C-alpha cells in the first residue's frame, strides 16, 4: 500500500468513527508510523508501507477511532514553535495558551524571575525560560506531570527548576511574573466535554470545582505572597468566567484586564500587584 492510499483510507476510517479532525489526524499518525516528517507524505506518495509500518499505522488509527487524542498517540505537540512531549499525565498544550507567552514578552520591565503554577507539560515555563532568559521555577501537584516537564526542559535545553508542589507550597522568594493555567472547568461540565478531553486528559488538570474557580481562589493569596511590588500575574480561565475573575483581584491588585484570544473570546487575565495602593 502506498502512502497516498494509506492516507486516504486512514482519513475515511477516522471519518466513519466521527473524528472531527480526520485528515490531520491521519497525516500525523501516518508520519508517526513512518518516523518521518509531514513533508515526506507529499513528496513521496508512491512510498510502499512495510508490514511493520502498516501494523503501527493500523493500531494508531484504532486508538484514534476510539477517541484517544493523536497527541497522546504520537506523544508530541507543538507550542510556540517547539515540540513538547506529552503523556496522559498532562494536558495537551493548546494554541490559545500562547496568549500568556505573548503577554509575558510584552511586559516591561522584562521579568527576570518567573514562577509558573500548574505547569503540566512545562510548555509555559520552558518557553519563558528560553524566550526571556529568565530564572524560571515551575510547580505541579502531579509527580507524573513533573517528570514530563523536567524531560521537556532537558530536551529543549531550558534551565527551569521544576518542583512537585500544591501550587506555591514550599516556594519562597520574590518573583516579577507569575503565570498559571490551572484547572478551571466546572465540575458539572466535565461530563459534557468532548470525548477526547473527558475520557483521556487528566481530570486533576481539568476540574476547577463547582464554578471552575476553586484553584484560582487559592492562587490569589499565593501570588500576593510571592510577587514583587509591581509584579504581574498572568493566567488562563474558562468560558463565561471573565467577570468572576475580575472580582477575585481587588486592591492591592491594580489594572486588571481581560485578554481575548484569536477567536475574540475572553481567555486570560493580566493584573499587577501594587501593595502601596
N, C-alpha and C positions, 0 to 999 in steps of 0.2 A: 504494500500500500504506500502511495506517495504522500508527501506532506500535504499537498493540495487536497487530496481525497480525505486524508485523516482530519484535516481542519474542517472540511465541510461536514463530514459525518459527526465529528465531535460537537460541532455547533448544533446540528439537528438533534442529537441526543440530549443536550442541555436544554434546548428549547422545549422539547417534549416533556422534560422534567419541570418546566416552569421557571427555569433560571433566567432572571431578568437580563443579566449581562452575559448571555450565552457566548457570543462571538469573542469578546475579550477574554472570558474565562478559558475558552477552548484554546486560544492562542497562548495564554500564559501557561496552561497545563501541558500543552504540547512542547513548548520551549523547555519546561522543567523536565519532561521525559527525555528530551534530547540532550539536555545540558548545554543548550545554545541560547543566544540572544534572539529577540523577536525578528530582527532584520533577516536572520537566516531563513525563516519560514518563507519569506517572499523572494529572496534571492536564489533559493534552491527548492522550488516547488516540486521538482522531479525526484528529490531525495527519497529513497525507499527506506521505510522504517524497518529496523531489525526486529526480531522477535522480542527481544528484551525491551526495546523502546515501545513497542506496541502494548506489551503487558503492563508496563508502567503507566502509559497513557490511558489505557482502559481502566486501571484502578483509580487513577486520579479523576477520570470522568464519573466513575461510580460514586466516589466520595462527594464530588461537587453536586451531582444529581440529588444526593441525599441532604443537601443544604450546607455542607461544610464549606466555609469561605475558601476561595482559591488561595488567599494569603496564608492560611494555616496549612494548606497542602504544599505550597512552594516554599513556605517558611520565610517569606520576604515581602517587604512593602517599601515603596519609595516615600521619602519625606524630605522636603526641602532639597531635592536633587541627590539625596544619598540613599543607599539601600540599607534598610534596617531588617534584622532578623526578628521574626515574631513567632510566638507559640500560643497555644490556647490559654496560657497563663497571663497573657497581656491583651489589652485592647489593640485592635488593628489601627495604626495611625491613620487619621483622616486628613484630607487636604484642607478642610476647614480649620483645623487646629494650627495651620501655618500662620493664621492671623496673629497668634501670640508671638511668633518669631518676628513677624513684620513690625509689630508694635514695640517689641524689645529693641530692635535695631534702630527704631526712630527715637528712642528715649535719650534725652540729654539732661545731664551728662551721661555718657555711656556707662552702663553698670559694670562694676569691677567684681562685685561679689554677688552671686546669684544662688537662690535656693529654689529647687523645683520639687513640688509636692505631688504625690500620686504619680510617680514618674513612669510606671508601666514599662514600655519598651525602652525608655530613656530617650525617645526621639527629641523632646524639647530640650532636655538637659544637654545632650550630646551636641545638638545643633547650636545652642547658645555658646557652649564652650568653644566650638570651632569657629563660629562667626564673630563672636565678641572677643575671644581670647580671655574670657573671664574665668575667675575662680568659681567653679560650679559645684554645689552639693545637691544631691537628689535623694529622695526617700520614697519608699513604698512599704506598705504593711505586709505585702506578699513576698515570701522568701524566693519563690519561683520567679516572680517579676524582677526582683533584684538581680538574680542571676542572668536573666535575659538582658537587662540594662547594662550590667557590667560587661557582658560579652560584646554588646554593641559598641560600648565606649572603647573597649580594647581593639576591636576590629577596625574602627574608624579613626583611631589614634587620638581620641579625646581624653583629656585629663579631667575626670569627673569623680568626685567622692560619692559613692552610692551606698546608702545605709538602709538597713531593714528597720523601719520605724513607723509608728502610727502618726501620720502627718509629721509634725516637727518635734515629736517626743525625743528628748535627749539631745536635740540640736541646740548649740549655743553659738553666740557671735552676733554680728550685725551684718545685714545684707542690704544691698542697694535695690535689688529686684527679687520679688518672689513670684513665681509662676505656678499655676495649678490647673490641672484638667481632672477634677475629682469626679466620683460617681455623682450623677445629677438626674438620673431617670427616676420618676416617681415609681414607688414600689408597685402600685396598681397598674402601671402602664407596661411593665416588663412583659407580661403575657401577650401584649398586642404588638410587640416589636417584630420586625422581620425575622423569619426563621433562622437566618444566618447569624443574627445577633442574639436572639433569645436562647437558642439551643447550643451555641458554640462559644460565644465570648463570655469572659468570666463575670458572673453576677456580682462578685465583690467590687468590680470596677464599674458597674452599671448602677446599682441600687443606691439611690440617694435619699431613701426614706419616703414617708407619706407625700411630701410635697417636692421631693427632689433636692432639698436644700440642707439636709441634716449635716452633711460634711462641710458645706460652706459656712454654716454657723460655727463650726469648730475651727475653721481656718482663720476666721476674722481675728479672734484674740491671739492666735499664734503669730499672725502677721504683725499685729501691733507690738508683740514682744520682740520680734526679730528684725523689723525693718528700721533702717536708719531714718532720721528726720528727712523728709522729702523723698523717701524711698517709694518705689512703685510696686503695686500689686496688680498682676495680670492674670485673668482666669477665664475659663470657658464655662458656659452654663447651657441649659436646655431651652426648648421652645416654650414660650409663654412665661418665662421666669424673669424677664428684664426688670419689671417694676419691683418685684420682691428682692432681687439682687441689690438694687439701688438702696432699698430700705435697710440693708444689712450694714451699711457703711456711713453712719452719722459722724459728726465731729468726734475725734480729731481727724477723721478722713476728709479729704478735700478733692474737689474736681472730678467726682465720679462720672464716668461717661461710658455709654454703651457702644460697642463696636459691631458693625454689621458685616456679614460675610458677603461673598460674591453674589449670592442669591438675594441679597438685600435683607436677610433675616438677622435679628439680634443674636449675637453669638458669644460675645466676650465682654468683660468689664475691665476698665483700667481706672485705678484710683490711687491717690497719693496719701501717704501718712504724714500728717503735719501736727505733731504734738504741741506746737506752740499756738494752735488755733483755739 
